[in-house]
Amino acid sequence: MDEFQNKLIKKKLATEKINLKNCTWMEVMQEIDKITNYYKVERTKGAVGSIRNVIRKLQDNAKDFQPWINLLPSGDYGSVLSGT
């Protein structure tokens, strides 16, 4: 958490660090919201961000791909492709 807070301050996305040993649950939840926003918005910019977006969309729709993955052979090579 300290490293992430330092990263946010360097990128000027935050102005100060919270004391993690002496904070309220509300402050922790606010930090989690900042982290979520950072990874959903800031880390999805550029070429690497585009790749992340594609992977997230595939992950969100994994159940739709499962029948197609089941068509792959389950031998030595097919298991590498299907991830089973």
N, C-alpha and C positions, 0 to 999 in steps of 0.2 A: 504494500500500500504506500509505503514511503517513497519507493522508486517511482510509482505511478504519479504521486503528487508532485514529485520533482519534475517529472516529464511534462505534466500539465503546466507547471509554473514556467518552465523553459519555453514552452510553446505559447505562453501567454493566454492559456485557456483557463487558468486559475490565478488568483492573486496571493493566496496564503495557504499554508498547510494546516490541517486540523491536528490537534493532539490526540493520537489514537488511544492513548492510555487514559485520557480524561475527557471523553466525549459522550454525548447522548446518542441514543439509538437513531434519532431523527437526523443527526449530523452524519452518521454512518450511511443511512439510506440516501442522503443527498449526495454523498461521495459515490455510492453505487450508481446513482442516476447519471452522474458526470461520466463515470467510466463507461456505462452503457451508451450514452450519447457519443462519446469519443470513438468507440469501436463501431458504432452504427453509421456515424456521419463522417467524422474526420478521417478514419482509416479506410474509407471506401472511395477516396479520391485518387485519380491517376490510374496508371496501368495496373499496378498491383491491386488497387482497390476494385477495379473492374473484375479481376480474377476472383477476388474475395466474394464479390456480389454474385458471380456465376455459381461458385461453389455453394454459397448459402441458398440460392434458389434450388440447386440440385438437392441439397440436403432437405429443404422444406418439402420437396416433392418426391422424396425417396420412395414412398409407398407406391407411387405410380410407376416407378421403374422396376420394382421388385418382380413382377411377372416376367419381364424381359430378361432380368438377371437369372431367373430360374431356368431359362432356356439354354444358358451356357452349360457346356459339359462340366461335370464335377470331378474330372481327373486332375492330374498334376498341373496342367496349364490352365484349365478352366477355373480352378479355384483361385488362381492368382488374379484373373480378370474379374471374377465375381466378388472377391473379398470374403469367401467362405472357407 
